[in-house]
Amino acid sequence: MIIMLGEQIGERKGRVTGRRVVSTEPARIEVAFEAEGSLLGVAVKEIGTYTSQLRPDGSLYGEGEGVIMGKDGEIATWKGQGVGVLGENGAVSYRGAVYHQSGSTKFTRLNTVAGVFEYEVDADGNTTTKLYEWR
């Protein structure tokens, strides 16, 4: 069986808006962010929250959820998981999968799509996300 990434279906840029320590044993941090961009060709704004847990080998495991709002009132929610690595000065790079749910006509296709994402946070808290359909 060959698994392939399909088309890029979304891209967003944003900023981390908050961080807090959830636990120190193991180290776990909650991050909130806001972003703008596109999803299935619709201009969107997004708010999301995820927790990152530092693993014994220094890698990260994260889980998150969020809400995406389209320019004409479309709404989609998402939940996702990923693995990441720490970069210089607090930068983070994640790869993972995300699953959407929506009743909005422009986003209902997402209900049957597994999304694969690339998520980057630079040392200044700027975020970039690229979302691909997993076929």
Backbone hydrogen bonds, N-H to C=O, Kabsch-Sander energy under -0.5 kcal/mol:
donor,donor_aa,acceptor,acceptor_aa,energy
3,I,1,M,-0.5
6,G,133,E,-4.5
9,I,7,E,-0.5
9,I,131,L,-2.3
10,G,131,L,-1.5
11,E,38,S,-2.0
12,R,129,T,-2.2
13,K,36,E,-2.8
14,G,127,T,-2.2
15,R,34,E,-2.5
16,V,125,G,-2.9
17,T,32,A,-2.7
18,G,32,A,-1.4
20,R,30,E,-2.0
22,V,28,R,-2.6
23,S,28,R,-1.6
25,E,26,P,-0.7
28,R,23,S,-2.6
29,I,52,S,-2.5
30,E,20,R,-3.1
31,V,50,Y,-3.3
32,A,18,G,-2.5
33,F,48,G,-2.5
34,E,15,R,-2.0
35,A,46,E,-2.3
36,E,13,K,-2.7
37,G,44,V,-2.1
38,S,11,E,-2.7
39,L,42,V,-2.0
40,L,9,I,-3.4
42,V,39,L,-2.0
44,V,37,G,-2.5
45,K,69,M,-2.2
46,E,35,A,-2.9
47,I,67,V,-2.2
48,G,33,F,-2.3
49,T,65,E,-2.4
50,Y,31,V,-2.5
51,T,63,E,-2.6
52,S,29,I,-3.0
53,Q,61,Y,-3.0
54,L,27,A,-2.5
55,R,59,S,-3.1
58,G,55,R,-2.7
60,L,84,G,-2.6
61,Y,53,Q,-2.0
62,G,82,G,-2.8
63,E,51,T,-1.7
64,G,80,G,-2.3
65,E,49,T,-2.3
66,G,78,W,-1.9
67,V,47,I,-2.5
68,I,76,A,-3.4
69,M,45,K,-3.2
70,G,74,E,-3.0
71,K,43,A,-1.7
73,G,70,G,-1.7
76,A,68,I,-2.2
77,T,101,Q,-2.6
78,W,66,G,-2.1
79,K,99,Y,-1.9
80,G,64,G,-2.3
81,Q,97,A,-2.2
82,G,62,G,-2.2
83,V,95,R,-2.5
84,G,60,L,-2.1
85,V,93,S,-2.0
87,G,91,A,-3.8
90,G,87,G,-1.0
91,A,88,E,-1.7
92,V,121,V,-2.4
93,S,85,V,-2.1
94,Y,119,Y,-3.2
95,R,83,V,-2.3
96,G,117,F,-1.6
97,A,81,Q,-2.1
98,V,115,G,-2.5
99,Y,79,K,-2.8
100,H,110,L,-0.6
100,H,113,V,-0.6
101,Q,77,T,-2.1
104,S,75,I,-0.7
107,F,104,S,-1.7
108,T,104,S,-1.2
108,T,105,T,-0.5
110,L,107,F,-1.9
111,N,108,T,-1.9
112,T,109,R,-1.5
113,V,110,L,-1.6
114,A,134,W,-0.5
115,G,98,V,-2.6
115,G,113,V,-0.6
116,V,132,Y,-2.7
117,F,96,G,-2.5
118,E,130,K,-2.1
119,Y,94,Y,-2.2
120,E,128,T,-2.6
121,V,92,V,-2.7
122,D,126,N,-2.4
125,G,122,D,-2.0
127,T,14,G,-2.1
128,T,120,E,-2.0
129,T,12,R,-2.7
130,K,118,E,-2.3
131,L,10,G,-2.6
132,Y,116,V,-2.7
133,E,7,E,-2.3
134,W,114,A,-2.5
135,R,4,M,-2.7
135,R,133,E,-0.6
